[in-house]
Amino acid sequence: MSAEGFRQEMPPKGGFAGVQWQRIPLKKPWSGLKLFTVWAVVTAASYKVYFENIRLRRRLRRENEELTVAIEPLLIAERDRMRFCSLLILMRALCILVL
């Protein structure tokens, strides 16, 4: 290597800045009022969502009960038809055995 391109790094003119030895206290990111406001807003929003969910569940439960009441006669008729079919099969089997 040649010495022509070499440049020694030197301290800046006037010297380096002084070293700070004092303790710098941290800034508080949130004041008490801000924290309370955020807490109140989050709590209010949570209560709103919670009670809307309760209303939705009640409405769905009521709808499910109405559908059950509406379909109950059909289910009873289907049950009776299945009983009648099984009795008919049993009667035919007995008739075959007797005759």
Biopython code that builds the backbone (N, CA, C, O; Angstrom):
import numpy as np
from Bio.PDB.StructureBuilder import StructureBuilder

atoms = [
    (1, "MET", "N", (0.836, -1.175, 0.000)),
    (1, "MET", "CA", (0.000, 0.000, 0.000)),
    (1, "MET", "C", (0.882, 1.240, 0.000)),
    (1, "MET", "O", (1.957, 1.291, 0.598)),
    (2, "SER", "N", (0.378, 2.200, -0.683)),
    (2, "SER", "CA", (1.142, 3.445, -0.721)),
    (2, "SER", "C", (0.665, 4.378, 0.373)),
    (2, "SER", "O", (-0.475, 4.273, 0.826)),
    (3, "ALA", "N", (1.501, 5.264, 0.793)),
    (3, "ALA", "CA", (1.187, 6.204, 1.854)),
    (3, "ALA", "C", (0.464, 7.430, 1.328)),
    (3, "ALA", "O", (0.040, 8.275, 2.117)),
    (4, "GLU", "N", (0.311, 7.549, 0.029)),
    (4, "GLU", "CA", (-0.310, 8.738, -0.539)),
    (4, "GLU", "C", (-1.802, 8.827, -0.203)),
    (4, "GLU", "O", (-2.286, 9.922, 0.084)),
    (5, "GLY", "N", (-2.544, 7.724, -0.227)),
    (5, "GLY", "CA", (-3.989, 7.741, -0.009)),
    (5, "GLY", "C", (-4.374, 7.613, 1.456)),
    (5, "GLY", "O", (-5.561, 7.611, 1.781)),
    (6, "PHE", "N", (-3.414, 7.508, 2.328)),
    (6, "PHE", "CA", (-3.711, 7.297, 3.741)),
    (6, "PHE", "C", (-3.944, 8.622, 4.430)),
    (6, "PHE", "O", (-3.171, 9.566, 4.266)),
    (7, "ARG", "N", (-5.040, 8.689, 5.222)),
    (7, "ARG", "CA", (-5.329, 9.905, 5.982)),
    (7, "ARG", "C", (-5.660, 9.482, 7.400)),
    (7, "ARG", "O", (-6.555, 8.662, 7.607)),
    (8, "GLN", "N", (-4.973, 10.012, 8.353)),
    (8, "GLN", "CA", (-5.179, 9.678, 9.756)),
    (8, "GLN", "C", (-6.452, 10.358, 10.252)),
    (8, "GLN", "O", (-6.657, 11.546, 10.004)),
    (9, "GLU", "N", (-7.316, 9.604, 10.959)),
    (9, "GLU", "CA", (-8.505, 10.205, 11.549)),
    (9, "GLU", "C", (-8.089, 10.955, 12.794)),
    (9, "GLU", "O", (-7.362, 10.434, 13.640)),
    (10, "MET", "N", (-8.552, 12.169, 12.892)),
    (10, "MET", "CA", (-8.197, 13.025, 14.014)),
    (10, "MET", "C", (-9.477, 13.454, 14.719)),
    (10, "MET", "O", (-10.554, 13.399, 14.125)),
    (11, "PRO", "N", (-9.379, 13.883, 15.987)),
    (11, "PRO", "CA", (-10.567, 14.381, 16.667)),
    (11, "PRO", "C", (-11.055, 15.664, 16.002)),
    (11, "PRO", "O", (-10.276, 16.365, 15.356)),
    (12, "PRO", "N", (-12.346, 15.975, 16.159)),
    (12, "PRO", "CA", (-12.856, 17.188, 15.530)),
    (12, "PRO", "C", (-12.202, 18.426, 16.131)),
    (12, "PRO", "O", (-11.697, 18.403, 17.253)),
    (13, "LYS", "N", (-12.225, 19.502, 15.360)),
    (13, "LYS", "CA", (-11.630, 20.746, 15.865)),
    (13, "LYS", "C", (-12.445, 21.232, 17.049)),
    (13, "LYS", "O", (-13.673, 21.242, 16.971)),
    (14, "GLY", "N", (-11.842, 21.616, 18.088)),
    (14, "GLY", "CA", (-12.521, 22.055, 19.296)),
    (14, "GLY", "C", (-12.749, 20.908, 20.266)),
    (14, "GLY", "O", (-13.214, 21.137, 21.382)),
    (15, "GLY", "N", (-12.437, 19.686, 19.874)),
    (15, "GLY", "CA", (-12.562, 18.530, 20.756)),
    (15, "GLY", "C", (-13.948, 17.898, 20.732)),
    (15, "GLY", "O", (-14.886, 18.413, 20.123)),
    (16, "PHE", "N", (-14.037, 16.786, 21.404)),
    (16, "PHE", "CA", (-15.314, 16.081, 21.510)),
    (16, "PHE", "C", (-16.213, 16.787, 22.508)),
    (16, "PHE", "O", (-15.741, 17.553, 23.348)),
    (17, "ALA", "N", (-17.511, 16.527, 22.412)),
    (17, "ALA", "CA", (-18.461, 17.108, 23.367)),
    (17, "ALA", "C", (-18.247, 16.470, 24.735)),
    (17, "ALA", "O", (-17.739, 15.354, 24.846)),
    (18, "GLY", "N", (-18.642, 17.198, 25.765)),
    (18, "GLY", "CA", (-18.467, 16.680, 27.118)),
    (18, "GLY", "C", (-19.369, 15.477, 27.393)),
    (18, "GLY", "O", (-20.421, 15.316, 26.774)),
    (19, "VAL", "N", (-18.942, 14.650, 28.316)),
    (19, "VAL", "CA", (-19.705, 13.468, 28.706)),
    (19, "VAL", "C", (-20.718, 13.882, 29.758)),
    (19, "VAL", "O", (-20.373, 14.559, 30.727)),
    (20, "GLN", "N", (-21.947, 13.484, 29.574)),
    (20, "GLN", "CA", (-22.999, 13.863, 30.511)),
    (20, "GLN", "C", (-23.059, 12.823, 31.628)),
    (20, "GLN", "O", (-23.329, 11.647, 31.388)),
    (21, "TRP", "N", (-22.799, 13.284, 32.858)),
    (21, "TRP", "CA", (-22.756, 12.379, 33.990)),
    (21, "TRP", "C", (-24.021, 12.433, 34.820)),
    (21, "TRP", "O", (-24.246, 11.551, 35.648)),
    (22, "GLN", "N", (-24.839, 13.425, 34.625)),
    (22, "GLN", "CA", (-26.048, 13.556, 35.433)),
    (22, "GLN", "C", (-27.103, 12.558, 34.966)),
    (22, "GLN", "O", (-27.176, 12.192, 33.793)),
    (23, "ARG", "N", (-27.911, 12.138, 35.926)),
    (23, "ARG", "CA", (-29.009, 11.207, 35.620)),
    (23, "ARG", "C", (-30.129, 11.988, 34.950)),
    (23, "ARG", "O", (-30.534, 13.048, 35.428)),
    (24, "ILE", "N", (-30.625, 11.452, 33.836)),
    (24, "ILE", "CA", (-31.744, 12.079, 33.141)),
    (24, "ILE", "C", (-32.993, 11.269, 33.480)),
    (24, "ILE", "O", (-33.100, 10.116, 33.061)),
    (25, "PRO", "N", (-33.936, 11.837, 34.223)),
    (25, "PRO", "CA", (-35.130, 11.068, 34.584)),
    (25, "PRO", "C", (-36.002, 10.787, 33.355)),
    (25, "PRO", "O", (-36.078, 11.591, 32.426)),
    (26, "LEU", "N", (-36.652, 9.629, 33.381)),
    (26, "LEU", "CA", (-37.522, 9.242, 32.271)),
    (26, "LEU", "C", (-38.789, 10.079, 32.280)),
    (26, "LEU", "O", (-39.295, 10.462, 33.335)),
    (27, "LYS", "N", (-39.283, 10.349, 31.098)),
    (27, "LYS", "CA", (-40.560, 11.043, 31.001)),
    (27, "LYS", "C", (-41.665, 10.014, 31.176)),
    (27, "LYS", "O", (-41.567, 8.899, 30.664)),
    (28, "LYS", "N", (-42.699, 10.381, 31.886)),
    (28, "LYS", "CA", (-43.833, 9.481, 32.043)),
    (28, "LYS", "C", (-44.659, 9.536, 30.759)),
    (28, "LYS", "O", (-45.099, 10.614, 30.359)),
    (29, "PRO", "N", (-44.872, 8.410, 30.116)),
    (29, "PRO", "CA", (-45.593, 8.440, 28.842)),
    (29, "PRO", "C", (-47.077, 8.763, 29.014)),
    (29, "PRO", "O", (-47.683, 9.346, 28.115)),
    (30, "TRP", "N", (-47.668, 8.398, 30.143)),
    (30, "TRP", "CA", (-49.094, 8.608, 30.363)),
    (30, "TRP", "C", (-49.289, 9.279, 31.718)),
    (30, "TRP", "O", (-48.714, 8.867, 32.724)),
    (31, "SER", "N", (-50.092, 10.294, 31.717)),
    (31, "SER", "CA", (-50.437, 10.911, 32.995)),
    (31, "SER", "C", (-51.611, 10.144, 33.589)),
    (31, "SER", "O", (-52.212, 9.303, 32.921)),
    (32, "GLY", "N", (-51.931, 10.429, 34.824)),
    (32, "GLY", "CA", (-53.042, 9.733, 35.477)),
    (32, "GLY", "C", (-54.362, 9.980, 34.777)),
    (32, "GLY", "O", (-55.177, 9.065, 34.658)),
    (33, "LEU", "N", (-54.590, 11.191, 34.313)),
    (33, "LEU", "CA", (-55.838, 11.521, 33.632)),
    (33, "LEU", "C", (-55.961, 10.765, 32.313)),
    (33, "LEU", "O", (-57.038, 10.271, 31.977)),
    (34, "LYS", "N", (-54.860, 10.672, 31.563)),
    (34, "LYS", "CA", (-54.889, 9.925, 30.301)),
    (34, "LYS", "C", (-55.169, 8.449, 30.564)),
    (34, "LYS", "O", (-55.971, 7.831, 29.863)),
    (35, "LEU", "N", (-54.510, 7.886, 31.572)),
    (35, "LEU", "CA", (-54.735, 6.478, 31.896)),
    (35, "LEU", "C", (-56.187, 6.228, 32.281)),
    (35, "LEU", "O", (-56.793, 5.258, 31.825)),
    (36, "PHE", "N", (-56.746, 7.094, 33.114)),
    (36, "PHE", "CA", (-58.134, 6.936, 33.532)),
    (36, "PHE", "C", (-59.076, 7.060, 32.337)),
    (36, "PHE", "O", (-60.046, 6.309, 32.237)),
    (37, "THR", "N", (-58.804, 7.992, 31.436)),
    (37, "THR", "CA", (-59.644, 8.174, 30.253)),
    (37, "THR", "C", (-59.601, 6.935, 29.363)),
    (37, "THR", "O", (-60.640, 6.465, 28.901)),
    (38, "VAL", "N", (-58.412, 6.411, 29.125)),
    (38, "VAL", "CA", (-58.284, 5.205, 28.303)),
    (38, "VAL", "C", (-59.008, 4.045, 28.965)),
    (38, "VAL", "O", (-59.712, 3.289, 28.295)),
    (39, "TRP", "N", (-58.841, 3.896, 30.275)),
    (39, "TRP", "CA", (-59.526, 2.820, 30.997)),
    (39, "TRP", "C", (-61.039, 2.956, 30.870)),
    (39, "TRP", "O", (-61.731, 1.967, 30.630)),
    (40, "ALA", "N", (-61.560, 4.179, 31.029)),
    (40, "ALA", "CA", (-63.005, 4.401, 30.955)),
    (40, "ALA", "C", (-63.535, 4.095, 29.559)),
    (40, "ALA", "O", (-64.598, 3.490, 29.425)),
    (41, "VAL", "N", (-62.815, 4.502, 28.523)),
    (41, "VAL", "CA", (-63.260, 4.251, 27.145)),
    (41, "VAL", "C", (-63.254, 2.757, 26.849)),
    (41, "VAL", "O", (-64.213, 2.235, 26.279)),
    (42, "VAL", "N", (-62.188, 2.067, 27.229)),
    (42, "VAL", "CA", (-62.104, 0.623, 26.976)),
    (42, "VAL", "C", (-63.191, -0.117, 27.752)),
    (42, "VAL", "O", (-63.814, -1.036, 27.219)),
    (43, "THR", "N", (-63.423, 0.272, 28.996)),
    (43, "THR", "CA", (-64.455, -0.375, 29.802)),
    (43, "THR", "C", (-65.838, -0.143, 29.208)),
    (43, "THR", "O", (-66.642, -1.071, 29.134)),
    (44, "ALA", "N", (-66.120, 1.076, 28.786)),
    (44, "ALA", "CA", (-67.426, 1.377, 28.187)),
    (44, "ALA", "C", (-67.632, 0.584, 26.902)),
    (44, "ALA", "O", (-68.716, 0.050, 26.670)),
    (45, "ALA", "N", (-66.604, 0.505, 26.071)),
    (45, "ALA", "CA", (-66.714, -0.261, 24.827)),
    (45, "ALA", "C", (-66.906, -1.746, 25.129)),
    (45, "ALA", "O", (-67.676, -2.422, 24.447)),
    (46, "SER", "N", (-66.217, -2.249, 26.136)),
    (46, "SER", "CA", (-66.353, -3.666, 26.495)),
    (46, "SER", "C", (-67.757, -3.972, 26.993)),
    (46, "SER", "O", (-68.337, -4.992, 26.619)),
    (47, "TYR", "N", (-68.314, -3.095, 27.839)),
    (47, "TYR", "CA", (-69.680, -3.298, 28.313)),
    (47, "TYR", "C", (-70.665, -3.277, 27.154)),
    (47, "TYR", "O", (-71.602, -4.074, 27.120)),
    (48, "LYS", "N", (-70.460, -2.376, 26.211)),
    (48, "LYS", "CA", (-71.367, -2.285, 25.061)),
    (48, "LYS", "C", (-71.346, -3.593, 24.269)),
    (48, "LYS", "O", (-72.398, -4.141, 23.939)),
    (49, "VAL", "N", (-70.153, -4.087, 23.969)),
    (49, "VAL", "CA", (-70.029, -5.340, 23.219)),
    (49, "VAL", "C", (-70.621, -6.496, 24.017)),
    (49, "VAL", "O", (-71.298, -7.354, 23.450)),
    (50, "TYR", "N", (-70.374, -6.530, 25.323)),
    (50, "TYR", "CA", (-70.873, -7.605, 26.177)),
    (50, "TYR", "C", (-72.399, -7.650, 26.164)),
    (50, "TYR", "O", (-72.988, -8.715, 25.977)),
    (51, "PHE", "N", (-73.037, -6.500, 26.362)),
    (51, "PHE", "CA", (-74.496, -6.482, 26.420)),
    (51, "PHE", "C", (-75.126, -6.701, 25.048)),
    (51, "PHE", "O", (-76.219, -7.261, 24.960)),
    (52, "GLU", "N", (-74.463, -6.273, 23.980)),
    (52, "GLU", "CA", (-74.964, -6.592, 22.640)),
    (52, "GLU", "C", (-74.903, -8.093, 22.404)),
    (52, "GLU", "O", (-75.799, -8.660, 21.779)),
    (53, "ASN", "N", (-73.858, -8.737, 22.895)),
    (53, "ASN", "CA", (-73.725, -10.184, 22.751)),
    (53, "ASN", "C", (-74.826, -10.901, 23.528)),
    (53, "ASN", "O", (-75.376, -11.895, 23.053)),
    (54, "ILE", "N", (-75.151, -10.399, 24.724)),
    (54, "ILE", "CA", (-76.232, -11.002, 25.508)),
    (54, "ILE", "C", (-77.549, -10.876, 24.753)),
    (54, "ILE", "O", (-78.311, -11.839, 24.669)),
    (55, "ARG", "N", (-77.824, -9.686, 24.198)),
    (55, "ARG", "CA", (-79.061, -9.494, 23.431)),
    (55, "ARG", "C", (-79.112, -10.426, 22.227)),
    (55, "ARG", "O", (-80.160, -10.999, 21.928)),
    (56, "LEU", "N", (-77.989, -10.580, 21.538)),
    (56, "LEU", "CA", (-77.939, -11.458, 20.371)),
    (56, "LEU", "C", (-78.214, -12.906, 20.772)),
    (56, "LEU", "O", (-78.970, -13.603, 20.095)),
    (57, "ARG", "N", (-77.601, -13.364, 21.874)),
    (57, "ARG", "CA", (-77.826, -14.741, 22.316)),
    (57, "ARG", "C", (-79.274, -14.969, 22.709)),
    (57, "ARG", "O", (-79.836, -16.023, 22.411)),
    (58, "ARG", "N", (-79.893, -13.986, 23.383)),
    (58, "ARG", "CA", (-81.303, -14.124, 23.751)),
    (58, "ARG", "C", (-82.183, -14.199, 22.510)),
    (58, "ARG", "O", (-83.111, -15.005, 22.441)),
    (59, "ARG", "N", (-81.876, -13.340, 21.520)),
    (59, "ARG", "CA", (-82.675, -13.343, 20.294)),
    (59, "ARG", "C", (-82.529, -14.673, 19.560)),
    (59, "ARG", "O", (-83.518, -15.207, 19.057)),
    (60, "LEU", "N", (-81.319, -15.214, 19.491)),
    (60, "LEU", "CA", (-81.105, -16.496, 18.820)),
    (60, "LEU", "C", (-81.776, -17.639, 19.583)),
    (60, "LEU", "O", (-82.328, -18.552, 18.969)),
    (61, "ARG", "N", (-81.732, -17.592, 20.924)),
    (61, "ARG", "CA", (-82.390, -18.623, 21.715)),
    (61, "ARG", "C", (-83.902, -18.584, 21.493)),
    (61, "ARG", "O", (-84.539, -19.625, 21.333)),
    (62, "ARG", "N", (-84.478, -17.366, 21.483)),
    (62, "ARG", "CA", (-85.908, -17.213, 21.256)),
    (62, "ARG", "C", (-86.285, -17.725, 19.858)),
    (62, "ARG", "O", (-87.307, -18.392, 19.695)),
    (63, "GLU", "N", (-85.467, -17.414, 18.865)),
    (63, "GLU", "CA", (-85.724, -17.877, 17.509)),
    (63, "GLU", "C", (-85.658, -19.399, 17.442)),
    (63, "GLU", "O", (-86.470, -20.031, 16.766)),
    (64, "ASN", "N", (-84.693, -19.984, 18.142)),
    (64, "ASN", "CA", (-84.558, -21.437, 18.162)),
    (64, "ASN", "C", (-85.772, -22.089, 18.822)),
    (64, "ASN", "O", (-86.257, -23.118, 18.353)),
    (65, "GLU", "N", (-86.262, -21.490, 19.909)),
    (65, "GLU", "CA", (-87.452, -22.027, 20.573)),
    (65, "GLU", "C", (-88.673, -21.928, 19.663)),
    (65, "GLU", "O", (-89.483, -22.853, 19.617)),
    (66, "GLU", "N", (-88.816, -20.813, 18.936)),
    (66, "GLU", "CA", (-89.939, -20.666, 18.017)),
    (66, "GLU", "C", (-89.870, -21.703, 16.900)),
    (66, "GLU", "O", (-90.894, -22.261, 16.507)),
    (67, "LEU", "N", (-88.677, -21.959, 16.393)),
    (67, "LEU", "CA", (-88.530, -22.967, 15.344)),
    (67, "LEU", "C", (-88.843, -24.358, 15.879)),
    (67, "LEU", "O", (-89.443, -25.174, 15.179)),
    (68, "THR", "N", (-88.443, -24.628, 17.109)),
    (68, "THR", "CA", (-88.742, -25.929, 17.708)),
    (68, "THR", "C", (-90.243, -26.113, 17.860)),
    (68, "THR", "O", (-90.771, -27.187, 17.570)),
    (69, "VAL", "N", (-90.936, -25.070, 18.315)),
    (69, "VAL", "CA", (-92.392, -25.141, 18.460)),
    (69, "VAL", "C", (-93.043, -25.321, 17.097)),
    (69, "VAL", "O", (-94.024, -26.056, 16.979)),
    (70, "ALA", "N", (-92.522, -24.669, 16.069)),
    (70, "ALA", "CA", (-93.111, -24.759, 14.736)),
    (70, "ALA", "C", (-92.914, -26.135, 14.116)),
    (70, "ALA", "O", (-93.789, -26.612, 13.394)),
    (71, "ILE", "N", (-91.797, -26.772, 14.381)),
    (71, "ILE", "CA", (-91.501, -28.051, 13.740)),
    (71, "ILE", "C", (-91.970, -29.247, 14.573)),
    (71, "ILE", "O", (-91.933, -30.381, 14.096)),
    (72, "GLU", "N", (-92.406, -29.007, 15.803)),
    (72, "GLU", "CA", (-92.799, -30.101, 16.688)),
    (72, "GLU", "C", (-93.919, -30.969, 16.114)),
    (72, "GLU", "O", (-93.809, -32.192, 16.201)),
    (73, "PRO", "N", (-94.996, -30.417, 15.529)),
    (73, "PRO", "CA", (-96.024, -31.291, 14.948)),
    (73, "PRO", "C", (-95.474, -32.195, 13.847)),
    (73, "PRO", "O", (-95.884, -33.350, 13.731)),
    (74, "LEU", "N", (-94.559, -31.683, 13.048)),
    (74, "LEU", "CA", (-93.956, -32.501, 12.000)),
    (74, "LEU", "C", (-93.145, -33.641, 12.612)),
    (74, "LEU", "O", (-93.186, -34.766, 12.115)),
    (75, "LEU", "N", (-92.418, -33.361, 13.673)),
    (75, "LEU", "CA", (-91.623, -34.404, 14.326)),
    (75, "LEU", "C", (-92.518, -35.464, 14.972)),
    (75, "LEU", "O", (-92.212, -36.656, 14.925)),
    (76, "ILE", "N", (-93.624, -35.022, 15.574)),
    (76, "ILE", "CA", (-94.564, -35.979, 16.178)),
    (76, "ILE", "C", (-95.179, -36.858, 15.099)),
    (76, "ILE", "O", (-95.300, -38.069, 15.282)),
    (77, "ALA", "N", (-95.573, -36.254, 13.966)),
    (77, "ALA", "CA", (-96.151, -37.032, 12.867)),
    (77, "ALA", "C", (-95.140, -38.038, 12.326)),
    (77, "ALA", "O", (-95.499, -39.174, 12.016)),
    (78, "GLU", "N", (-93.898, -37.633, 12.212)),
    (78, "GLU", "CA", (-92.863, -38.545, 11.721)),
    (78, "GLU", "C", (-92.642, -39.696, 12.703)),
    (78, "GLU", "O", (-92.451, -40.839, 12.288)),
    (79, "ARG", "N", (-92.669, -39.396, 13.995)),
    (79, "ARG", "CA", (-92.521, -40.441, 15.005)),
    (79, "ARG", "C", (-93.688, -41.424, 14.933)),
    (79, "ARG", "O", (-93.489, -42.637, 15.001)),
    (80, "ASP", "N", (-94.913, -40.893, 14.795)),
    (80, "ASP", "CA", (-96.083, -41.767, 14.692)),
    (80, "ASP", "C", (-96.020, -42.627, 13.435)),
    (80, "ASP", "O", (-96.391, -43.800, 13.465)),
    (81, "ARG", "N", (-95.550, -42.045, 12.324)),
    (81, "ARG", "CA", (-95.438, -42.810, 11.081)),
    (81, "ARG", "C", (-94.432, -43.945, 11.239)),
    (81, "ARG", "O", (-94.660, -45.051, 10.748)),
    (82, "MET", "N", (-93.324, -43.676, 11.921)),
    (82, "MET", "CA", (-92.328, -44.726, 12.134)),
    (82, "MET", "C", (-92.880, -45.836, 13.027)),
    (82, "MET", "O", (-92.615, -47.015, 12.791)),
    (83, "ARG", "N", (-93.647, -45.462, 14.051)),
    (83, "ARG", "CA", (-94.268, -46.478, 14.911)),
    (83, "ARG", "C", (-95.268, -47.313, 14.120)),
    (83, "ARG", "O", (-95.325, -48.535, 14.258)),
    (84, "PHE", "N", (-96.061, -46.624, 13.282)),
    (84, "PHE", "CA", (-97.051, -47.343, 12.482)),
    (84, "PHE", "C", (-96.359, -48.298, 11.515)),
    (84, "PHE", "O", (-96.805, -49.432, 11.337)),
    (85, "CYS", "N", (-95.273, -47.850, 10.890)),
    (85, "CYS", "CA", (-94.543, -48.717, 9.963)),
    (85, "CYS", "C", (-93.968, -49.927, 10.689)),
    (85, "CYS", "O", (-94.019, -51.043, 10.171)),
    (86, "SER", "N", (-93.429, -49.719, 11.869)),
    (86, "SER", "CA", (-92.860, -50.850, 12.605)),
    (86, "SER", "C", (-93.961, -51.810, 13.054)),
    (86, "SER", "O", (-93.757, -53.024, 13.044)),
    (87, "LEU", "N", (-95.136, -51.281, 13.451)),
    (87, "LEU", "CA", (-96.255, -52.153, 13.811)),
    (87, "LEU", "C", (-96.759, -52.924, 12.598)),
    (87, "LEU", "O", (-97.101, -54.101, 12.707)),
    (88, "LEU", "N", (-96.805, -52.269, 11.450)),
    (88, "LEU", "CA", (-97.252, -52.929, 10.225)),
    (88, "LEU", "C", (-96.312, -54.069, 9.858)),
    (88, "LEU", "O", (-96.764, -55.147, 9.473)),
    (89, "ILE", "N", (-95.014, -53.840, 9.974)),
    (89, "ILE", "CA", (-94.037, -54.898, 9.682)),
    (89, "ILE", "C", (-94.202, -56.048, 10.666)),
    (89, "ILE", "O", (-94.115, -57.211, 10.273)),
    (90, "LEU", "N", (-94.437, -55.742, 11.931)),
    (90, "LEU", "CA", (-94.633, -56.771, 12.945)),
    (90, "LEU", "C", (-95.901, -57.569, 12.672)),
    (90, "LEU", "O", (-95.907, -58.793, 12.809)),
    (91, "MET", "N", (-96.981, -56.879, 12.284)),
    (91, "MET", "CA", (-98.244, -57.571, 11.982)),
    (91, "MET", "C", (-98.068, -58.500, 10.790)),
    (91, "MET", "O", (-98.569, -59.624, 10.812)),
    (92, "ARG", "N", (-97.369, -58.057, 9.754)),
    (92, "ARG", "CA", (-97.151, -58.907, 8.577)),
    (92, "ARG", "C", (-96.326, -60.136, 8.956)),
    (92, "ARG", "O", (-96.580, -61.240, 8.475)),
    (93, "ALA", "N", (-95.334, -59.929, 9.824)),
    (93, "ALA", "CA", (-94.510, -61.061, 10.244)),
    (93, "ALA", "C", (-95.342, -62.059, 11.040)),
    (93, "ALA", "O", (-95.170, -63.267, 10.879)),
    (94, "LEU", "N", (-96.243, -61.576, 11.899)),
    (94, "LEU", "CA", (-97.095, -62.479, 12.668)),
    (94, "LEU", "C", (-98.083, -63.211, 11.771)),
    (94, "LEU", "O", (-98.363, -64.391, 11.979)),
    (95, "CYS", "N", (-98.605, -62.511, 10.777)),
    (95, "CYS", "CA", (-99.543, -63.151, 9.848)),
    (95, "CYS", "C", (-98.859, -64.261, 9.066)),
    (95, "CYS", "O", (-99.462, -65.303, 8.812)),
    (96, "ILE", "N", (-97.621, -64.048, 8.686)),
    (96, "ILE", "CA", (-96.893, -65.073, 7.944)),
    (96, "ILE", "C", (-96.642, -66.272, 8.845)),
    (96, "ILE", "O", (-96.738, -67.412, 8.391)),
    (97, "LEU", "N", (-96.323, -66.036, 10.115)),
    (97, "LEU", "CA", (-96.060, -67.136, 11.028)),
    (97, "LEU", "C", (-97.338, -67.924, 11.329)),
    (97, "LEU", "O", (-97.303, -69.149, 11.445)),
    (98, "VAL", "N", (-98.442, -67.230, 11.451)),
    (98, "VAL", "CA", (-99.698, -67.892, 11.802)),
    (98, "VAL", "C", (-100.234, -68.681, 10.618)),
    (98, "VAL", "O", (-100.730, -69.794, 10.790)),
    (99, "LEU", "N", (-100.143, -68.128, 9.439)),
    (99, "LEU", "CA", (-100.699, -68.802, 8.266)),
    (99, "LEU", "C", (-99.686, -69.727, 7.723)),
    (99, "LEU", "O", (-99.940, -70.405, 6.727)),
]
sb = StructureBuilder()
sb.init_structure("model")
sb.init_model(0)
sb.init_chain("A")
sb.init_seg("    ")
for serial, (resi, resn, name, xyz) in enumerate(atoms, 1):
    if name == "N":
        sb.init_residue(resn, " ", resi, " ")
    sb.init_atom(name, np.array(xyz, "f"), 0.0, 1.0, " ", f" {name:<3s}", serial, name[0])
structure = sb.get_structure()
